[in-house]
Amino acid sequence: MIDVSRSELLGLLRQGGQIFNDWRVKHEDAVIDLSGADLSGLDLEEVFLSGANLVGTDFSHTSLRNAVLSGAYLKNAQFVAADLTGALFGPPDLIDSTLALSPLGRRTNWGAELEGAVFTGATLEGTSFREAPLDGVDLRGCDLSTLDLRGTNLADAVVDAMPEPRERTSGVFSMVTPNDDQFGNTWITVRWT
């Protein structure tokens, strides 16, 4: 394992996702620890942060379009108003076996740890939370209609009111049953608690 200074990692990320990714490929054994860092407002499109320690990191107003965050430690991270279109918090459907078995790709096989993360008002179009427990995750103000929720534990996730006959302004729901249809779509049956 290679220890890298926090200031070096922050400097690379401030140059953008591609610069960081190029560096990371050359330093695949590097320990990425940016816990508590302020990465708000950065352009980190397509950044590869799989397996990184990002506990308490602030990604508010950050562009993380198509970012790979599978296997990352994101407890209490802030994603307020971030653009997470196409981002992966869970394992990808397909991955090159060479990458999957490398030090760089090992953590892509697990969902991110997101307990207590805040996504209020984030753009989550096509975002994958596959196999990433969402316990205590705040998803209020987010459109959840295009999320990949396969194998996801939605117990205690905080969301806006679901359309239903009675009025409700916010609530907590938990997954009851995932149902796959003949087209490979996963439908989640939820109940209010």
Contacts in CASP RR format, 6 or more apart in sequence:
PFRMAT RR
TARGET T0000
AUTHOR 0000-0000-0000
METHOD contacts of the structure
MODEL  1
MIDVSRSELLGLLRQGGQIFNDWRVKHEDAVIDLSGADLSGLDLEEVFLS
GANLVGTDFSHTSLRNAVLSGAYLKNAQFVAADLTGALFGPPDLIDSTLA
LSPLGRRTNWGAELEGAVFTGATLEGTSFREAPLDGVDLRGCDLSTLDLR
GTNLADAVVDAMPEPRERTSGVFSMVTPNDDQFGNTWITVRWT
1 29 0 8 1.000
1 30 0 8 1.000
1 31 0 8 1.000
2 27 0 8 1.000
2 29 0 8 1.000
2 30 0 8 1.000
2 31 0 8 1.000
3 30 0 8 1.000
3 31 0 8 1.000
4 27 0 8 1.000
4 30 0 8 1.000
4 31 0 8 1.000
4 32 0 8 1.000
6 33 0 8 1.000
6 34 0 8 1.000
6 37 0 8 1.000
9 32 0 8 1.000
9 33 0 8 1.000
9 34 0 8 1.000
10 34 0 8 1.000
10 37 0 8 1.000
10 39 0 8 1.000
12 19 0 8 1.000
12 20 0 8 1.000
12 23 0 8 1.000
13 20 0 8 1.000
13 34 0 8 1.000
13 39 0 8 1.000
13 42 0 8 1.000
13 44 0 8 1.000
13 47 0 8 1.000
14 42 0 8 1.000
16 42 0 8 1.000
16 43 0 8 1.000
16 44 0 8 1.000
16 45 0 8 1.000
16 47 0 8 1.000
17 43 0 8 1.000
17 44 0 8 1.000
17 45 0 8 1.000
17 46 0 8 1.000
17 47 0 8 1.000
18 46 0 8 1.000
20 44 0 8 1.000
20 47 0 8 1.000
20 48 0 8 1.000
21 46 0 8 1.000
21 47 0 8 1.000
21 48 0 8 1.000
24 30 0 8 1.000
24 32 0 8 1.000
24 48 0 8 1.000
24 104 0 8 1.000
25 104 0 8 1.000
28 102 0 8 1.000
28 103 0 8 1.000
28 104 0 8 1.000
28 105 0 8 1.000
29 103 0 8 1.000
31 53 0 8 1.000
32 49 0 8 1.000
32 51 0 8 1.000
32 52 0 8 1.000
32 53 0 8 1.000
33 52 0 8 1.000
33 53 0 8 1.000
34 52 0 8 1.000
34 53 0 8 1.000
34 54 0 8 1.000
34 57 0 8 1.000
35 53 0 8 1.000
35 54 0 8 1.000
35 55 0 8 1.000
35 56 0 8 1.000
35 57 0 8 1.000
35 73 0 8 1.000
36 54 0 8 1.000
36 55 0 8 1.000
36 56 0 8 1.000
36 57 0 8 1.000
36 58 0 8 1.000
37 54 0 8 1.000
37 57 0 8 1.000
37 58 0 8 1.000
38 57 0 8 1.000
38 58 0 8 1.000
39 57 0 8 1.000
39 58 0 8 1.000
39 59 0 8 1.000
39 62 0 8 1.000
40 58 0 8 1.000
40 59 0 8 1.000
40 60 0 8 1.000
40 61 0 8 1.000
40 62 0 8 1.000
40 78 0 8 1.000
41 60 0 8 1.000
41 61 0 8 1.000
41 62 0 8 1.000
41 63 0 8 1.000
42 62 0 8 1.000
42 63 0 8 1.000
43 62 0 8 1.000
43 63 0 8 1.000
44 59 0 8 1.000
44 62 0 8 1.000
44 63 0 8 1.000
44 64 0 8 1.000
44 67 0 8 1.000
45 63 0 8 1.000
45 64 0 8 1.000
45 65 0 8 1.000
45 66 0 8 1.000
45 67 0 8 1.000
46 65 0 8 1.000
46 66 0 8 1.000
46 67 0 8 1.000
46 68 0 8 1.000
47 64 0 8 1.000
47 67 0 8 1.000
47 68 0 8 1.000
48 67 0 8 1.000
48 68 0 8 1.000
48 104 0 8 1.000
49 67 0 8 1.000
49 68 0 8 1.000
49 69 0 8 1.000
49 72 0 8 1.000
50 68 0 8 1.000
50 69 0 8 1.000
50 70 0 8 1.000
50 71 0 8 1.000
50 72 0 8 1.000
50 104 0 8 1.000
50 105 0 8 1.000
50 107 0 8 1.000
50 108 0 8 1.000
51 70 0 8 1.000
51 71 0 8 1.000
51 72 0 8 1.000
51 73 0 8 1.000
51 107 0 8 1.000
52 69 0 8 1.000
52 72 0 8 1.000
52 73 0 8 1.000
53 72 0 8 1.000
53 73 0 8 1.000
54 69 0 8 1.000
54 72 0 8 1.000
54 73 0 8 1.000
54 74 0 8 1.000
54 77 0 8 1.000
55 73 0 8 1.000
55 74 0 8 1.000
55 75 0 8 1.000
55 76 0 8 1.000
55 77 0 8 1.000
56 74 0 8 1.000
56 75 0 8 1.000
56 76 0 8 1.000
56 77 0 8 1.000
56 78 0 8 1.000
57 74 0 8 1.000
57 77 0 8 1.000
57 78 0 8 1.000
58 77 0 8 1.000
58 78 0 8 1.000
59 77 0 8 1.000
59 78 0 8 1.000
59 79 0 8 1.000
59 82 0 8 1.000
60 78 0 8 1.000
60 79 0 8 1.000
60 80 0 8 1.000
60 81 0 8 1.000
60 82 0 8 1.000
61 80 0 8 1.000
61 81 0 8 1.000
61 82 0 8 1.000
62 79 0 8 1.000
62 82 0 8 1.000
62 83 0 8 1.000
63 82 0 8 1.000
63 83 0 8 1.000
64 79 0 8 1.000
64 82 0 8 1.000
64 83 0 8 1.000
64 84 0 8 1.000
64 87 0 8 1.000
65 83 0 8 1.000
65 84 0 8 1.000
65 85 0 8 1.000
65 86 0 8 1.000
65 87 0 8 1.000
66 85 0 8 1.000
66 86 0 8 1.000
66 87 0 8 1.000
67 84 0 8 1.000
67 87 0 8 1.000
67 88 0 8 1.000
68 87 0 8 1.000
68 88 0 8 1.000
68 92 0 8 1.000
68 108 0 8 1.000
69 87 0 8 1.000
69 88 0 8 1.000
69 89 0 8 1.000
69 90 0 8 1.000
69 112 0 8 1.000
70 88 0 8 1.000
70 89 0 8 1.000
70 90 0 8 1.000
70 91 0 8 1.000
70 92 0 8 1.000
70 107 0 8 1.000
70 108 0 8 1.000
70 109 0 8 1.000
70 110 0 8 1.000
70 111 0 8 1.000
70 112 0 8 1.000
70 132 0 8 1.000
71 89 0 8 1.000
71 90 0 8 1.000
71 107 0 8 1.000
71 108 0 8 1.000
71 109 0 8 1.000
71 110 0 8 1.000
71 111 0 8 1.000
71 112 0 8 1.000
71 113 0 8 1.000
72 89 0 8 1.000
72 107 0 8 1.000
72 112 0 8 1.000
72 113 0 8 1.000
73 112 0 8 1.000
73 113 0 8 1.000
74 89 0 8 1.000
74 112 0 8 1.000
74 113 0 8 1.000
74 114 0 8 1.000
74 117 0 8 1.000
75 113 0 8 1.000
75 114 0 8 1.000
75 115 0 8 1.000
75 116 0 8 1.000
75 117 0 8 1.000
76 115 0 8 1.000
76 116 0 8 1.000
76 117 0 8 1.000
76 118 0 8 1.000
77 114 0 8 1.000
77 117 0 8 1.000
77 118 0 8 1.000
78 117 0 8 1.000
78 118 0 8 1.000
79 117 0 8 1.000
79 118 0 8 1.000
79 119 0 8 1.000
79 122 0 8 1.000
80 118 0 8 1.000
80 119 0 8 1.000
80 120 0 8 1.000
80 121 0 8 1.000
80 122 0 8 1.000
81 120 0 8 1.000
81 121 0 8 1.000
81 122 0 8 1.000
82 119 0 8 1.000
82 122 0 8 1.000
82 123 0 8 1.000
83 122 0 8 1.000
83 123 0 8 1.000
84 119 0 8 1.000
84 122 0 8 1.000
84 123 0 8 1.000
84 124 0 8 1.000
84 127 0 8 1.000
85 123 0 8 1.000
85 124 0 8 1.000
85 125 0 8 1.000
85 126 0 8 1.000
85 127 0 8 1.000
86 125 0 8 1.000
86 126 0 8 1.000
86 127 0 8 1.000
86 128 0 8 1.000
87 124 0 8 1.000
87 127 0 8 1.000
87 128 0 8 1.000
88 127 0 8 1.000
88 128 0 8 1.000
88 130 0 8 1.000
89 111 0 8 1.000
89 112 0 8 1.000
89 114 0 8 1.000
89 127 0 8 1.000
89 128 0 8 1.000
89 129 0 8 1.000
89 130 0 8 1.000
89 132 0 8 1.000
90 110 0 8 1.000
90 111 0 8 1.000
90 112 0 8 1.000
90 128 0 8 1.000
90 129 0 8 1.000
90 130 0 8 1.000
90 131 0 8 1.000
90 132 0 8 1.000
91 108 0 8 1.000
91 109 0 8 1.000
91 110 0 8 1.000
91 111 0 8 1.000
91 130 0 8 1.000
91 131 0 8 1.000
92 108 0 8 1.000
92 128 0 8 1.000
95 105 0 8 1.000
95 108 0 8 1.000
99 105 0 8 1.000
99 108 0 8 1.000
100 106 0 8 1.000
100 108 0 8 1.000
100 109 0 8 1.000
110 131 0 8 1.000
111 130 0 8 1.000
111 131 0 8 1.000
111 132 0 8 1.000
112 132 0 8 1.000
113 132 0 8 1.000
113 133 0 8 1.000
114 129 0 8 1.000
114 132 0 8 1.000
114 133 0 8 1.000
114 134 0 8 1.000
114 135 0 8 1.000
114 137 0 8 1.000
115 133 0 8 1.000
115 135 0 8 1.000
115 136 0 8 1.000
115 137 0 8 1.000
116 135 0 8 1.000
116 136 0 8 1.000
116 137 0 8 1.000
116 138 0 8 1.000
117 137 0 8 1.000
117 138 0 8 1.000
118 137 0 8 1.000
118 138 0 8 1.000
119 137 0 8 1.000
119 138 0 8 1.000
119 139 0 8 1.000
119 142 0 8 1.000
120 138 0 8 1.000
120 139 0 8 1.000
120 140 0 8 1.000
120 141 0 8 1.000
120 142 0 8 1.000
121 140 0 8 1.000
121 141 0 8 1.000
121 142 0 8 1.000
122 142 0 8 1.000
123 142 0 8 1.000
123 143 0 8 1.000
124 139 0 8 1.000
124 142 0 8 1.000
124 143 0 8 1.000
124 144 0 8 1.000
124 146 0 8 1.000
124 147 0 8 1.000
125 143 0 8 1.000
125 146 0 8 1.000
126 146 0 8 1.000
126 147 0 8 1.000
126 148 0 8 1.000
127 146 0 8 1.000
127 147 0 8 1.000
127 148 0 8 1.000
128 147 0 8 1.000
128 148 0 8 1.000
129 147 0 8 1.000
129 148 0 8 1.000
129 149 0 8 1.000
129 152 0 8 1.000
130 148 0 8 1.000
130 149 0 8 1.000
130 150 0 8 1.000
130 151 0 8 1.000
130 152 0 8 1.000
131 150 0 8 1.000
131 151 0 8 1.000
131 152 0 8 1.000
132 152 0 8 1.000
133 152 0 8 1.000
133 153 0 8 1.000
134 152 0 8 1.000
134 153 0 8 1.000
134 154 0 8 1.000
134 155 0 8 1.000
134 156 0 8 1.000
134 157 0 8 1.000
135 153 0 8 1.000
135 155 0 8 1.000
135 156 0 8 1.000
135 157 0 8 1.000
136 156 0 8 1.000
136 157 0 8 1.000
136 158 0 8 1.000
137 157 0 8 1.000
137 158 0 8 1.000
138 157 0 8 1.000
138 158 0 8 1.000
139 157 0 8 1.000
139 158 0 8 1.000
139 159 0 8 1.000
139 160 0 8 1.000
140 158 0 8 1.000
140 159 0 8 1.000
140 160 0 8 1.000
140 170 0 8 1.000
141 160 0 8 1.000
142 159 0 8 1.000
142 160 0 8 1.000
144 159 0 8 1.000
148 186 0 8 1.000
149 175 0 8 1.000
149 178 0 8 1.000
149 186 0 8 1.000
149 188 0 8 1.000
150 178 0 8 1.000
150 186 0 8 1.000
151 178 0 8 1.000
152 175 0 8 1.000
153 175 0 8 1.000
154 173 0 8 1.000
154 174 0 8 1.000
154 175 0 8 1.000
154 188 0 8 1.000
154 190 0 8 1.000
155 174 0 8 1.000
155 175 0 8 1.000
156 172 0 8 1.000
156 174 0 8 1.000
157 172 0 8 1.000
157 173 0 8 1.000
157 174 0 8 1.000
158 170 0 8 1.000
158 171 0 8 1.000
158 172 0 8 1.000
159 170 0 8 1.000
159 171 0 8 1.000
159 172 0 8 1.000
159 173 0 8 1.000
160 169 0 8 1.000
160 170 0 8 1.000
160 171 0 8 1.000
161 167 0 8 1.000
161 168 0 8 1.000
161 169 0 8 1.000
161 170 0 8 1.000
161 171 0 8 1.000
162 168 0 8 1.000
162 173 0 8 1.000
162 190 0 8 1.000
162 192 0 8 1.000
164 192 0 8 1.000
168 192 0 8 1.000
171 192 0 8 1.000
172 192 0 8 1.000
172 193 0 8 1.000
173 190 0 8 1.000
173 191 0 8 1.000
173 192 0 8 1.000
173 193 0 8 1.000
174 190 0 8 1.000
174 191 0 8 1.000
174 193 0 8 1.000
175 188 0 8 1.000
175 189 0 8 1.000
175 190 0 8 1.000
176 188 0 8 1.000
176 189 0 8 1.000
176 190 0 8 1.000
176 191 0 8 1.000
177 188 0 8 1.000
177 189 0 8 1.000
178 186 0 8 1.000
178 187 0 8 1.000
178 188 0 8 1.000
178 189 0 8 1.000
179 186 0 8 1.000
179 187 0 8 1.000
179 188 0 8 1.000
179 189 0 8 1.000
180 186 0 8 1.000
180 187 0 8 1.000
181 187 0 8 1.000
END
